[in-house]
């Protein structure tokens, strides 16, 4: 049976991911990229427009390829090809535009805003928790040897405002006369 992960984005840029299995995924089979379906499949109101998807191997769907099969297509730009130079064409493996059981992930666009249900806050009127019973006092750990104090660092020198000027090189020492 068909299992899909469907990622739905709304007009504000928020997105959610739902997993559809077996009977829930049935209405999506046979849809083409660009077609719309009812959003009640995933528990939302409105219409979902199918914008793309990929199969279990990560091969992307392309809207201009008819059918469900994988095909090696010579393309110059668009889905499945990135960072091309001018005039460059590549033969890439792509999948057709029809959703089949081989499709794993589907992308869609919701024509409304996604409203997530916030978890209900439970009332804080619960019975107060009992404090744990007092235990027998624990034995104090044996006195440890006092730790060595870290050695005081030498005081840091203040950086000088100007770099010292270079002294002219001293002449080579004169040779001493031999006696």
C-alpha positions as CSV (number, residue, x, y, z in Angstrom):
1,X,0.0,0.0,0.0
2,X,1.0,3.6,-0.4
3,X,2.7,5.6,2.4
4,X,3.5,9.2,1.9
5,X,5.1,12.0,3.9
6,X,3.3,15.2,2.8
7,X,4.9,18.6,3.6
8,X,2.4,21.4,3.4
9,X,3.3,25.1,3.4
10,X,0.8,28.0,3.8
11,X,0.8,31.6,2.5
12,X,2.7,32.9,5.5
13,X,5.6,30.5,5.1
14,X,4.7,28.1,8.0
15,X,4.9,24.4,7.1
16,X,3.9,21.1,8.6
17,X,4.6,17.5,7.8
18,X,2.1,14.7,8.1
19,X,2.4,11.0,7.3
20,X,-0.4,9.4,5.3
21,X,-0.8,5.6,5.3
22,X,-2.9,3.2,3.3
23,X,-6.5,4.5,3.1
24,X,-5.6,8.1,3.9
25,X,-3.1,8.1,1.0
26,X,-5.5,6.6,-1.5
27,X,-7.0,9.9,-2.8
28,X,-3.6,11.3,-3.7
29,X,-2.8,8.5,-6.1
30,X,-3.0,9.6,-9.7
31,X,-2.9,13.3,-9.0
32,X,-0.6,15.4,-11.2
33,X,1.7,18.2,-10.1
34,X,-0.4,21.4,-10.2
35,X,-3.7,19.8,-9.3
36,X,-5.6,20.6,-6.2
37,X,-7.2,18.3,-3.6
38,X,-9.1,18.8,-0.4
39,X,-7.0,19.5,2.7
40,X,-9.3,17.5,5.0
41,X,-7.0,14.5,4.2
42,X,-4.5,16.0,6.7
43,X,-7.0,17.6,9.0
44,X,-6.8,21.2,7.6
45,X,-9.4,23.4,5.9
46,X,-9.0,24.6,2.4
47,X,-7.3,23.2,-0.8
48,X,-3.8,21.8,-1.2
49,X,-2.1,22.3,-4.5
50,X,0.5,19.6,-5.3
51,X,3.9,21.4,-6.1
52,X,6.3,18.4,-6.3
53,X,7.8,15.5,-4.6
54,X,10.4,12.7,-4.7
55,X,10.6,8.9,-4.6
56,X,12.3,6.7,-2.1
57,X,15.7,7.2,-3.7
58,X,15.4,11.0,-3.7
59,X,14.7,11.3,-7.4
60,X,12.6,14.5,-7.8
61,X,9.3,14.8,-9.7
62,X,9.2,17.2,-12.6
63,X,6.0,18.8,-13.9
64,X,6.9,18.6,-17.6
65,X,7.4,14.8,-17.7
66,X,4.2,12.9,-18.2
67,X,3.6,9.6,-16.3
68,X,5.0,7.9,-13.3
69,X,8.2,6.4,-14.6
70,X,11.8,7.4,-14.1
71,X,13.4,8.8,-17.2
72,X,16.8,10.2,-18.1
73,X,16.2,13.6,-19.6
74,X,18.5,16.2,-21.1
75,X,17.8,19.4,-19.3
76,X,19.3,22.9,-19.1
77,X,17.6,24.4,-16.1
78,X,14.8,23.8,-13.6
79,X,13.9,21.1,-11.1
80,X,16.7,18.5,-10.7
81,X,19.5,20.7,-12.0
82,X,21.3,23.4,-10.1
83,X,24.2,25.7,-10.6
84,X,24.5,25.5,-14.3
85,X,26.7,27.6,-16.6
86,X,25.2,29.3,-19.6
87,X,24.5,26.8,-22.4
88,X,25.2,23.8,-20.3
89,X,22.8,20.8,-20.6
90,X,22.9,17.7,-18.5
91,X,21.2,14.3,-18.7
92,X,19.5,13.7,-15.3
93,X,17.3,11.0,-13.9
94,X,13.9,12.4,-13.0
95,X,10.5,11.1,-12.2
96,X,7.2,11.9,-14.0
97,X,4.6,14.3,-12.7
98,X,2.0,11.7,-11.6
99,X,1.8,10.5,-8.0
100,X,2.1,6.7,-7.7
101,X,2.9,4.2,-5.0
102,X,6.6,4.7,-5.6
103,X,6.5,8.3,-4.5
104,X,7.7,8.8,-0.9
105,X,7.5,12.5,-0.2
106,X,5.0,15.1,-1.6
107,X,5.2,18.8,-1.4
108,X,2.0,20.9,-1.3
109,X,0.8,24.5,-0.9
110,X,-2.2,25.3,1.2
111,X,-4.3,28.2,0.0
112,X,-5.1,29.3,3.6
113,X,-3.2,29.8,6.8
114,X,-2.2,26.8,8.9
115,X,-3.8,26.9,12.3
116,X,-2.2,24.5,14.7
117,X,-4.2,23.3,17.7
118,X,-2.5,24.4,20.9
119,X,-2.3,21.8,23.6
120,X,-4.9,22.3,26.3
121,X,-3.5,23.6,29.5
122,X,-4.4,21.4,32.4
123,X,-5.8,23.0,35.5
124,X,-3.3,23.6,38.3
125,X,-5.9,22.7,41.0
126,X,-4.3,19.3,41.5
127,X,-3.7,18.1,45.0
128,X,-0.4,19.4,46.4
129,X,2.3,16.9,46.2
130,X,3.6,15.5,49.5
131,X,7.1,16.4,50.5
132,X,9.4,13.4,50.7
133,X,9.9,12.1,54.2
134,X,13.0,13.3,56.0
135,X,15.8,10.8,55.7
136,X,18.4,10.0,58.2
137,X,21.2,12.6,58.0
138,X,23.9,11.6,55.6
139,X,27.4,11.2,56.8
140,X,29.6,14.1,56.0
141,X,32.4,13.2,53.6
142,X,35.9,12.9,55.0
143,X,37.8,16.1,55.0
144,X,39.8,16.3,51.8
145,X,43.3,17.6,51.5
146,X,43.2,21.3,50.9
147,X,43.6,22.1,47.3
148,X,46.7,24.0,46.2
149,X,46.1,27.6,45.5
150,X,46.8,28.6,42.0
151,X,50.1,30.5,41.6
152,X,49.7,34.2,41.2
153,X,50.4,35.2,37.7
154,X,53.0,37.9,37.0
155,X,51.4,41.2,36.6
156,X,50.7,42.0,33.0
157,X,52.5,44.9,31.4
158,X,50.5,47.6,30.0
159,X,50.8,47.9,26.2
160,X,53.0,50.7,25.2
161,X,51.4,53.5,23.1
162,X,54.1,53.5,20.5
163,X,56.4,50.9,19.3
164,X,60.1,51.5,20.2
165,X,62.1,53.1,17.5
166,X,64.7,51.0,15.9
167,X,68.3,51.8,17.1
168,X,70.8,52.3,14.4
169,X,72.9,49.2,14.0
170,X,76.2,49.3,15.8
171,X,79.3,49.0,13.8
172,X,81.1,45.7,14.0
173,X,83.6,45.7,17.0
174,X,87.1,46.6,16.0
175,X,89.7,43.9,16.1
176,X,92.1,44.1,19.0
177,X,95.8,44.4,17.9
178,X,97.7,41.3,18.5
179,X,100.7,41.6,20.8
